[in-house]
Amino acid sequence: MVVDLGYGDAGKGTVVDWLCASRPVHTVVRFNGGAQAAHNVVLRDGRHHTFAQFGAGTFRPGVRTHLSRHVVVDPLALAAEADHLTAVGVPDALDRLTADGEALLATPYHRAANRAREIARGADRHGSCGLGVGEAVAYGLAHPDEAPRVADCRRPAVLRRRLAALRDRLTAELGPLDVPPVEDCLPAYAGFAGRVAIVDRAYLAGVLRAGTCVFEGAQGVLLDEWHGFHPYTTWSTTTFANAEALLAEAGLAGTAQRLGVLRVTTTRHGPGPLVTEDPTLPFTDPRNPTNPWQGRFRFGHFDAVAHRYARDVVGGVDGLALTHLDLAGPELRICRRYDTLDRLVPGPAGDLDRQAALTARLLRARPVHDAPPADWPTAVADALDTPVVLTSHGPTAEDKLTAGRPTLLPV
């Protein structure tokens, strides 16, 4: 199970690709998020794809993807992603894809509403990706029996009724939205149902027993809907919780290894706390450009305080994958404490007032930086009291080295 112990963008995609390249993997299971994920994978021959809904092991022949019921599925974005994979030499991605029929659908109506709400926030934007994933989750919570789901793509009459009700509710709340008519959407969803295997929740148990599987998380623990720094969070559980629940349903609770991914430089996209932010750091990330919805990509020194908090939120990890070590120069330092505190303590899930108060405290906090470590993997392992078992010095699988406890990640 792979999660990001930061604000996202730490390199989950390249780590999952390495896992799938270094051993036989049957299926990559996506267990949260949706089309807003952006997991970059670069091959040695230069081919590149930003994985959103397909598992980041899809470049590897035969590796399948399963979209669990915890994923918000956007069939229109999925089709565009499949087209790009075909263009870079992977024409069979849809043949290797299964989707749980209970998963929520993200539609053009959700996307338009998401963008309308974010625009209305003005200077107080939350940093949404603008793809309607959170809107789909919110609608599913408010109208669980009427929210469009993947299985509805096989039932045109049901989907037509649910899309019309969704459109009418959102326009009544937000005013006119720039969206296509329901009838124009239905052929695309019917095409999705005819091309992708839609399965029930019992399907995954067989997959998990068919061979090694990798659970690929999206976003980062510091953006978690319950434990992130509210309101700059996602409508998604970014911890191991969904993956553990899926394993438990299959009678395999506690059988998976837990891998946490971190950059040597703590980053985030868009507004919200980043205590160690330093605009003088000489870094850029061409795969994370400024965009009108998330804003700019921000860099900070390694924030051990925040990453220890993420480790504690998920209940610990078996090992760490430390990425972007090629950026570890003399200007990059490590922060083990803030001026006002040296530890963040996780609270109960759902107490958003507590999380908002924590956010306010972090926005006032100032980092206390220590000198650049001579050995980054050792320094990070010591700061988080967790072994670094994989290091990454570049974007490809060949740039990865196992370290620490080699038995944790057998090749």
C-alpha positions in Angstrom: 0.0 0.0 0.0 1.5 3.3 -1.1 0.5 6.7 0.4 2.0 10.1 0.3 3.0 11.4 3.8 2.9 15.1 2.6 0.6 17.3 0.6 0.8 15.1 -2.6 3.2 15.2 -5.5 5.9 13.3 -3.7 6.3 10.6 -6.4 3.7 7.9 -5.7 3.5 7.2 -9.4 7.1 6.6 -10.0 7.3 4.4 -6.9 4.3 2.3 -8.0 5.9 2.0 -11.5 9.1 0.8 -9.8 7.2 -1.8 -7.8 5.5 -3.1 -10.9 8.8 -3.1 -12.9 10.7 -5.0 -10.2 8.4 -7.9 -9.5 5.3 -9.6 -11.0 2.3 -7.5 -10.2 -1.2 -8.6 -11.0 -3.2 -5.4 -10.4 -2.8 -1.9 -9.2 -5.8 -1.0 -7.0 -6.8 2.6 -6.7 -8.5 3.3 -3.4 -9.3 7.0 -3.2 -9.5 10.2 -5.2 -10.3 10.4 -8.9 -9.3 12.2 -12.1 -7.5 15.0 -10.1 -4.6 12.6 -9.4 -1.5 13.4 -11.3 1.1 10.6 -10.9 3.9 11.1 -13.3 5.8 8.1 -14.8 8.8 8.5 -17.1 10.4 5.5 -18.8 14.0 5.1 -19.7 13.2 5.6 -23.4 11.7 9.0 -22.6 8.0 8.1 -22.8 5.9 9.9 -20.2 2.4 9.7 -18.9 0.6 11.5 -16.1 -1.6 8.8 -14.5 -4.9 10.1 -13.2 -7.3 7.1 -13.0 -5.3 4.3 -14.5 -2.8 2.7 -12.1 0.7 3.9 -12.4 1.9 0.4 -13.3 0.1 0.5 -16.7 3.3 0.9 -18.7 4.3 -2.6 -17.5 2.8 -5.3 -19.8 -0.1 -7.2 -18.2 -0.5 -5.1 -15.1 -4.1 -4.4 -14.5 -6.0 -1.5 -12.8 -9.0 -1.8 -10.6 -11.0 1.3 -9.6 -12.5 0.4 -6.3 -15.8 1.8 -5.0 -13.8 4.5 -3.1 -12.7 6.1 -6.4 -14.7 8.8 -8.1 -14.7 7.7 -11.7 -14.8 10.2 -14.6 -15.4 8.2 -17.8 -14.9 11.2 -20.1 -11.5 12.0 -18.5 -10.7 8.2 -18.6 -11.2 8.1 -22.3 -8.9 11.0 -22.9 -6.3 9.4 -20.6 -6.6 6.1 -22.6 -6.0 8.0 -25.8 -2.8 9.4 -24.5 -1.6 6.0 -23.3 -2.3 4.7 -26.8 -0.2 7.5 -28.2 2.7 6.5 -26.0 2.6 2.8 -26.9 0.0 1.4 -24.5 -3.1 0.6 -26.6 -4.6 -2.0 -24.3 -5.1 0.1 -21.1 -8.9 -0.1 -21.2 -8.7 -3.9 -21.7 -6.8 -4.1 -18.4 -9.2 -2.0 -16.4 -12.1 -2.9 -14.1 -14.4 -0.5 -12.2 -16.6 -1.2 -9.2 -20.2 -0.5 -10.1 -20.7 1.2 -6.7 -18.2 3.9 -7.4 -19.5 7.5 -7.8 -19.4 9.1 -11.2 -17.9 12.6 -11.7 -19.8 14.4 -14.5 -19.7 17.7 -16.4 -22.3 18.9 -13.9 -20.1 18.2 -10.9 -17.1 19.9 -12.6 -19.1 23.0 -13.5 -20.5 23.3 -9.9 -17.0 22.8 -8.4 -15.6 25.6 -10.5 -18.4 27.9 -9.8 -18.0 27.4 -6.0 -14.3 27.9 -6.2 -14.6 31.1 -8.2 -17.1 32.4 -5.7 -14.6 32.1 -2.9 -12.4 34.8 -4.5 -9.3 35.3 -2.6 -10.3 32.5 -0.1 -10.0 29.7 -2.6 -9.2 26.3 -1.2 -7.0 25.1 -4.0 -9.4 22.7 -5.7 -8.3 21.0 -8.9 -11.6 22.0 -10.5 -12.5 18.5 -11.8 -15.6 18.0 -9.7 -14.4 15.1 -7.6 -15.3 16.7 -4.2 -18.6 17.9 -5.7 -19.4 14.3 -6.6 -18.6 13.1 -3.1 -20.6 15.9 -1.5 -23.6 15.1 -3.8 -23.3 11.4 -3.0 -23.4 12.1 0.7 -26.4 14.4 0.4 -28.3 12.1 -2.1 -26.9 8.6 -1.7 -29.8 6.9 -3.4 -29.8 9.3 -6.4 -26.1 10.0 -7.1 -24.9 8.7 -10.5 -22.7 5.6 -10.1 -20.6 3.6 -12.5 -23.2 0.8 -12.7 -25.7 3.3 -14.0 -23.8 3.5 -17.2 -25.3 0.2 -18.1 -28.8 1.5 -17.3 -29.5 4.5 -19.6 -33.0 5.3 -18.2 -31.7 5.3 -14.7 -28.7 7.4 -15.6 -30.8 9.9 -17.6 -33.1 10.4 -14.6 -30.2 10.8 -12.1 -28.2 13.2 -14.4 -31.3 15.4 -14.9 -32.0 15.5 -11.1 -28.3 16.4 -10.5 -28.4 19.1 -13.1 -31.6 20.6 -11.7 -30.4 20.6 -8.1 -27.1 22.2 -8.9 -28.6 24.9 -11.2 -31.3 25.7 -8.6 -28.5 26.2 -6.0 -25.9 27.9 -8.1 -27.7 29.4 -11.1 -27.1 28.6 -14.8 -24.1 26.4 -15.4 -22.2 25.9 -18.7 -23.0 22.3 -19.2 -24.1 20.0 -22.0 -27.6 18.6 -22.2 -28.2 15.2 -20.5 -29.0 13.6 -23.8 -25.6 14.6 -25.2 -23.8 12.9 -22.3 -25.5 9.5 -22.4 -23.7 8.1 -25.5 -20.3 8.6 -23.9 -21.4 6.8 -20.7 -22.9 4.0 -22.8 -19.6 3.7 -24.6 -17.8 3.5 -21.3 -20.0 0.7 -20.2 -19.5 -1.2 -23.4 -15.7 -0.9 -23.2 -14.8 -1.3 -19.5 -15.6 -4.3 -17.3 -17.9 -3.1 -14.5 -17.8 -5.5 -11.6 -19.3 -5.8 -8.1 -17.4 -5.5 -4.8 -16.9 -9.2 -4.5 -14.6 -9.2 -7.6 -11.6 -7.7 -5.7 -11.3 -10.6 -3.3 -10.4 -12.9 -6.3 -7.9 -10.3 -7.6 -6.1 -10.1 -4.3 -5.6 -13.8 -4.3 -4.5 -14.0 -7.9 -1.2 -12.4 -7.4 0.7 -9.5 -5.9 -1.3 -6.3 -5.9 -0.3 -2.7 -5.2 -2.7 -0.3 -3.6 -2.0 3.2 -5.0 -3.2 6.1 -3.0 -3.9 9.6 -4.4 -3.0 13.1 -3.0 -1.4 13.2 0.4 -2.2 12.5 4.1 -1.8 16.2 4.9 -4.7 16.9 2.6 -6.9 14.2 4.2 -10.6 15.1 4.5 -10.6 14.4 8.3 -7.0 14.9 9.4 -5.7 17.5 6.9 -5.4 21.2 7.6 -9.0 22.3 7.1 -10.3 23.9 4.9 -7.3 23.3 2.6 -8.2 19.7 2.2 -9.7 17.2 -0.2 -13.0 15.3 -0.1 -11.1 12.1 0.1 -9.7 9.7 2.7 -6.0 9.8 1.8 -4.8 7.5 4.6 -4.6 3.6 4.4 -8.2 3.4 5.7 -9.9 2.6 2.5 -7.3 0.1 1.4 -7.4 -1.6 4.8 -11.2 -1.8 4.6 -11.0 -3.5 1.1 -8.4 -6.0 2.4 -10.6 -6.8 5.5 -13.6 -7.5 3.2 -11.5 -10.0 1.3 -10.4 -11.7 4.6 -6.9 -10.3 4.2 -6.7 -7.7 6.9 -3.2 -6.7 8.0 -1.5 -8.6 5.2 -0.2 -5.6 3.2 3.1 -3.7 3.7 2.7 0.0 4.2 5.0 2.3 2.2 5.0 6.1 2.8 6.4 8.4 0.1 8.2 11.7 0.8 10.2 14.2 -1.1 13.4 15.6 0.3 11.8 19.0 -0.2 8.3 19.5 1.3 5.9 20.9 -1.3 2.3 21.7 -1.9 0.1 23.0 -4.7 -2.1 25.9 -3.9 -3.0 27.7 -0.7 -2.8 26.4 2.9 -0.1 25.9 5.5 3.5 25.2 4.3 5.5 26.1 7.4 8.9 25.6 5.8 8.2 27.4 2.5 11.2 29.3 1.2 10.8 31.2 -2.1 14.6 31.4 -2.4 14.9 27.7 -3.0 16.1 27.2 -6.6 13.6 24.6 -7.5 11.0 24.2 -10.2 8.8 21.3 -11.2 7.8 21.3 -14.9 5.2 18.6 -14.2 3.5 20.7 -11.6 3.0 24.1 -13.2 0.9 26.9 -11.9 -2.7 26.5 -13.0 -5.9 28.6 -12.5 -7.5 26.2 -10.0 -4.7 25.0 -7.7 -2.5 28.0 -8.0 1.3 27.8 -7.9 3.5 24.9 -6.8 5.3 25.9 -3.6 8.6 24.6 -2.2 9.8 24.3 1.3 12.6 22.7 3.4 12.0 19.2 4.6 9.3 19.5 7.3 9.8 16.6 9.7 7.1 18.0 12.1 4.4 17.8 9.4 5.6 14.4 8.1 5.7 12.9 11.6 2.1 14.0 12.0 1.2 12.3 8.8 3.0 9.1 9.9 1.0 9.2 13.2 -2.3 9.8 11.4 -1.9 6.7 9.3 -0.8 4.6 12.3 2.8 4.2 11.1 4.4 2.8 8.0 6.7 -0.2 7.5 9.1 1.9 5.4 9.7 5.2 3.6 10.4 5.9 -0.1 12.5 9.1 -0.3 12.3 10.8 -3.6 13.9 13.7 -5.4 17.3 13.1 -3.8 18.8 14.7 -6.9 17.6 18.0 -5.4 19.4 17.6 -2.1 22.0 20.4 -2.3 23.6 22.6 0.3 20.7 25.1 0.3 18.1 22.5 1.4 17.7 22.0 5.2 15.6 20.0 7.6 13.1 21.3 10.1 12.6 19.2 13.2 10.6 21.7 15.2 8.7 25.0 14.9 9.2 28.1 17.0 6.0 27.3 19.0 5.9 23.5 19.0 7.8 20.4 18.0 4.9 17.9 17.6 1.5 17.9 16.0 -0.9 15.4 17.6 -3.7 13.8 15.5 -7.2 14.3 16.7 -10.4 12.3 16.2 -11.7 12.0 12.7 -14.5 14.4 11.9 -13.5 17.3 14.3 -13.1 19.9 11.6 -13.2 22.8 14.1 -10.1 21.3 15.7 -8.4 20.9 12.3 -9.3 24.5 11.4 -7.7 25.7 14.7 -4.6 23.7 13.9 -4.5 25.3 10.5 -4.6 28.7 12.0 -1.8 27.8 14.4 0.3 26.5 11.5 -0.2 29.6 9.5 1.4 31.5 12.4 4.2 29.0 13.0 7.8 29.6 11.9 10.3 26.8 11.1 13.5 26.2 13.0 15.9 24.8 10.5 18.9 22.6 11.2 21.9 22.3 8.9 21.7 20.3 5.7 22.2 16.7 6.6 25.2 14.9 5.2 23.2 11.8 4.7 19.5 12.5 3.8 18.1 9.0 4.0 19.6 8.5 7.5 18.5 11.9 8.7 14.9 11.3 7.5 14.8 7.8 9.0 15.9 9.2 12.3 13.5 12.2 12.2 10.5 9.9 11.5 11.8 6.9 13.4 11.1 4.8 10.3 13.5 3.1 7.9 14.0 4.5 4.5 13.7 1.4 2.3 13.7 3.0 -1.2 15.5 6.1 -2.5 14.9 7.8 -5.8 17.5 10.0 -7.6 15.5 10.6 -10.8 12.2 10.0 -12.5 12.6 6.5 -13.9 12.5 3.1 -12.3 16.2 2.7 -13.0 16.8 5.7 -10.7 15.5 3.8 -7.6 17.7 2.1 -5.0 16.6 -0.2 -2.2 18.0 0.6 1.2 17.6 -0.2 4.9 15.6 -3.4 5.2 15.7 -5.1 1.8 13.3 -7.8 2.9 10.5 -5.2 3.1 10.4 -4.8 -0.7 11.6 -8.1 -2.1 12.6 -7.9 -5.8 
